[in-house]
Amino acid sequence: MIHSIQNSQDMRQISDGEREELNLTANRLMGRTLTVEVSVETIRSPQQQESLKHATRIIDEVVSKFLDDLGNARSHLMSLYSACSSEVPAGPVDQKFQSIVIGCALEDQKKIKRRLETLLRNIENSDKAIKLLEHSKGAAAKTLQNADARFN
């Protein structure tokens, strides 16, 4: 914003002395803003910290089982997600996980829900990619069979 003021048309319409003074002030302010570091942290009680660790551990365990049993992992993630949702869920709700999430700080509850949404979206996208690959393999195999039939 300071740069836009320095480069604005209004700066060309003021006297050289005022322009120089404004540029010096702008440069001083830029120097100050570059030395400031903003850090936002969620303040948690020890119980909230423990709840967050527990919820994260549960999600990580489900994620580690993805490759072994994708269908079961997806349904488990859906029950975890339902536990975070304020809407009436279509499927089962993991009551234990829900009580853990409720014990987390509000900001952490939102992050947990976003993480679950992302994981579910990634599973859905990977399913679509797999189906497309299978479809293209099937189409390629059919084309090869037709080509073989022509030559035989």
LINKADA-V69085 format. One record per residue. RES is the residue in one letter. PHI is phi in degrees with one decimal (NA if undefined). D_LAST is the distance of its C-alpha to the last C-alpha in Angstrom with 1 decimal. Layout:
res: [RES/RES]
phi: [PHI/PHI]
d_last: [D_LAST/D_LAST]
This chain:
res: [M/I/H/S/I/Q/N/S/Q/D/M/R/Q/I/S/D/G/E/R/E/E/L/N/L/T/A/N/R/L/M/G/R/T/L/T/V/E/V/S/V/E/T/I/R/S/P/Q/Q/Q/E/S/L/K/H/A/T/R/I/I/D/E/V/V/S/K/F/L/D/D/L/G/N/A/R/S/H/L/M/S/L/Y/S/A/C/S/S/E/V/P/A/G/P/V/D/Q/K/F/Q/S/I/V/I/G/C/A/L/E/D/Q/K/K/I/K/R/R/L/E/T/L/L/R/N/I/E/N/S/D/K/A/I/K/L/L/E/H/S/K/G/A/A/A/K/T/L/Q/N/A/D/A/R/F/N]
phi: [NA/-64.3/-63.1/-66.0/-68.5/-61.6/-98.3/-75.6/-63.4/-60.8/-66.0/-80.3/-97.3/-107.7/-67.5/-60.8/-64.1/-65.1/-62.6/-63.7/-63.7/-65.1/-65.5/-62.5/-63.9/-62.5/-65.5/-64.6/-64.5/-62.0/-61.5/-67.7/-67.1/-74.0/-92.7/-91.4/-119.1/-101.9/-133.5/-110.5/-123.6/-85.1/-82.7/-127.1/-77.6/-57.2/-66.9/-66.1/-62.1/-66.3/-62.3/-62.5/-60.0/-64.4/-62.1/-63.3/-62.2/-62.6/-62.5/-60.2/-64.5/-64.6/-62.5/-66.1/-94.8/-51.1/-69.1/-71.6/-150.9/-61.4/-63.6/-67.8/-62.8/-63.2/-66.5/-66.0/-61.8/-63.1/-68.9/-68.3/-63.6/-60.6/-68.2/-94.7/-90.7/-85.8/-82.5/-70.8/-75.0/-79.8/-121.3/-69.6/-114.8/-79.8/-62.5/-63.1/-64.1/-59.3/-66.9/-67.4/-64.5/-61.2/-75.1/-85.0/-63.8/-56.7/-62.9/-68.0/-59.5/-65.7/-65.4/-62.1/-62.7/-63.5/-63.2/-64.1/-59.3/-63.7/-61.4/-64.6/-65.2/-64.4/-62.9/-61.3/-65.9/-68.2/-61.2/-62.8/-63.9/-63.4/-63.2/-64.0/-63.3/-62.4/-64.5/-69.0/-63.9/-62.9/-66.3/-66.7/-64.0/-65.1/-63.4/-64.7/-63.7/-64.1/-67.2/-62.7/-65.1/-68.4/-80.9/-92.8]
d_last: [74.0/76.7/74.6/74.2/77.9/78.5/76.2/77.3/79.1/82.2/82.7/83.1/85.8/88.2/90.6/89.7/91.9/90.2/86.8/87.6/89.0/86.0/83.6/85.6/85.6/81.8/81.2/83.4/81.6/78.2/79.5/80.6/77.4/75.4/77.5/76.8/74.1/73.1/71.9/71.2/71.2/71.1/74.3/73.6/75.8/75.1/73.7/71.4/70.2/69.5/67.7/65.5/64.6/63.8/61.6/59.8/59.3/57.8/55.3/54.4/53.7/51.4/49.5/49.2/47.4/44.8/42.0/42.8/42.9/42.2/42.7/46.1/47.1/46.4/48.5/51.2/51.4/51.6/54.6/56.2/55.6/57.1/60.2/60.7/60.3/63.3/61.2/60.4/57.2/54.3/53.8/56.0/58.5/59.2/63.0/63.7/61.9/63.6/67.0/66.0/65.0/68.2/70.0/68.5/70.1/68.9/67.2/65.3/64.3/62.7/60.9/59.6/58.3/56.6/55.0/53.6/52.4/50.6/49.0/47.8/46.5/44.6/43.0/42.0/40.5/38.6/37.2/36.0/34.4/32.6/31.3/30.1/28.3/26.7/25.7/24.3/22.4/21.0/20.1/18.4/16.4/15.3/14.4/12.3/10.5/10.0/8.8/6.2/5.2/5.6/3.8/0.0]
